[in-house]
Amino acid sequence: MHRLAIAGFLLVLSVSGCAWMKGTATSEGRRDAQVPVAPNSAPQTTPPPASTPPTPVATPPSPASTLPTEAGSSTDNGSERSSTPAKTSDAAPPPPPPTPPVNPASRSSSAKARSSGDTRPAKVAGAATAETRQSGSSPAPPSASSPAPAPASTPNAPPTLNLADLEQRLRETRAIGVFTKLSLKNQVDDLLNAFRELYRGPDKHPSAELRQRYDLLLLKVLTLLQDGDPPLASAISSSREAIWSILADPDKFAKI
Amino acid sequence: MAPHISAFTLTVVILLGGVPFAAADDASLGKDLKATIALQGMTCDQLVESKRNGDSDYTASCKDGNRYHIYVNAQGRVIVQKL
């Protein structure tokens, strides 16, 4: 009986040890409210392929369609999220009314509020917009009766951007190692210094070379995140133009 | 005898349980170093060995024969030097 108890204990220990090994690289909670950005920051959606088979129910879900949504899942684990069935834009809750843009001061205050552990209900709304974007990129089954499908992927709410939130999530993600994060930070600082140099001069217009550097850096970040933290990669990808609009505007850049 | 066996078994289980942790650390470090090398625009097809020289200071050997010294300098920059 005593041995049986010990064996049971060891079994529990082993199972709990194995369970501990399940990575929760993206288990960090989502942070503070979303900030609408300029309407010219269009989401990075791709048109649905025309060769998609018309029976989406029978086909296995594509990676884009299985992208999880915060509204649909209470956990942020990427492995668990991949099993979450994708929702269509019809199932998404109605987007909230757009809030006025905030200045960096209010952004920093939201970052402070984030550290105090607020529940951030507006994040779900942000997820809805992201979900809308995701559903827009998922292939739509073509049907003969409706040759010209309505652009249901058009986001009703403006894409959101919260630099402090993205920065915090980048800091906390476990998809990128410490050396890599530091190396990325170096490159981000280099790019920001290049913008500072530019805005010290007479010509305030960013060159194509700067835009190329920005795109390349973002591509590196997305490459590093796309496997380990797909939600964060998606968030950064959808904020690409919004971030650039801040960098390319000397006034907005000065407030960073 | 039974308590000895139990203690031995417990030790083995604990040690074996620690192996995945160590392996995961090695894997994540290797992935980290490899990504760092790639971020600096250098090539490393597969990291086969990494040696810790000190705090934030590693020597990485790649399968293609390339060796790199990866460290953080005094200014806080990650430096990748080809050896």
Interface residues (C-beta under 8 A of the other chain):
Chain A: H2 R3 I6 L10 L13 S14 G17 C18 M21 I176 G177 V178 F179 T180 L182 S183 L184 N186 Q187 K220 L224
Chain B: A2 S6 T9 L10 V13 I14 G17 P20 F21 A24 S28 L29 K31 D32 L33 A35 T36 L39 Q40 S56 I70 V72 G76 R77 V78
